[in-house]
């Protein structure tokens, strides 16, 4: 088994095919989308492939050290949606192919008009454990 | 094994150990270990007297701990000094535990964790699950909290005000995982109400019962939030409402108003209305006036603006809102609601979308997004 991160963000990815903001959807379409996401996670729990998921609030700031005895410097907030990390799901699956298959399903979540969003997701493998037998 | 019974015994058993001469921090650890052992052993072999069992095992764990880091002589002195367990100081000792666990020197997170363990009788694992942190993190938070209480005398006079604020924090966490923190907070507040006769303790208990009564109606079948005005009120728990109203009336009769009694009075007025349209908003505004006078809380003023919007019309509510800081949590959501009632659909839709972006949790975010979508759909048609 190997762990993968399915990251939903808007940094450098091409726009999704069905790219209409959620508050412009029909209310039923919002509900359908929320159900799809929840059912997807529930299904991975039953297949034994789910690890965790988190969603991030869009508010945030850049912070860095500014030298001894000084408070950290903050910058922002940058509300630019193109820089936004919205959230992620971590899965533990048999193969890279399976991770890609699942990311494809997640990207098919319904959006405006009930049609799939075709949203881009980044799939990233975690570093694995050091196998005991590989010394 | 009856979990609730065991949890109620935990503070009493800690009290016995402390009375026998154990220090609070070590006694609390020892009882936690005894509790974990009880969870393992009791289903197969339930004891005749659970409290005596916990005292015996807890005391043994305490002696083990002392043996490992103190002189044998000290241990013998403690064994010599062991008095018979008795009911004499039980009530006082348990109340002292509440004060200690909510000590003003502790951060809210530390006080909450320690209260749930030493007073609520939850295991570290359960508390960690409820707050979605690793068990080792929660264990560390609790032991740091206890270390910072080292210099505090067990019988130091305490303040009920700090205790009720900690319990209210626990209540508001709701439930995640297998621990229902709202139910735990109610249980522990009930225990506290038996130990002390403070109107804010009963006020808090009434508030919790009245809010908890609405829980079956708060989410629809798909898990989406249902706002108060749209809840199916036949699903409210009338037993809890009756109990909450009764407790509140006793507290108010004592004429020492506090913020929790005022909040409970508002909850009771909602509970009174069989339909949302029957709500006595004029009286609710009066109670918010009391609450604002008591706390000067900006959140109370925000909620008051909603009530004014219902009692005197949306424009009056918006006028009140204009005096508040737009950075307040849920300010946009309140503005959106009032603008919709005032007929400003486009503004309301924008404010709902803005509110969704700063929502404090996912169910609220989804609810606010749906509201924005609903108004935008109306604007298109």
Interface residues (C-beta under 8 A of the other chain):
Chain A: X21 X22 X23 X24 X25 X26 X27 X29 X30 X31 X34 X35 X38 X55 X57 X58 X59
Chain B: X222 X223 X224 X349 X352 X353 X356 X357 X358 X359 X360 X362 X366 X369 X370 X372 X373 X374 X376 X377
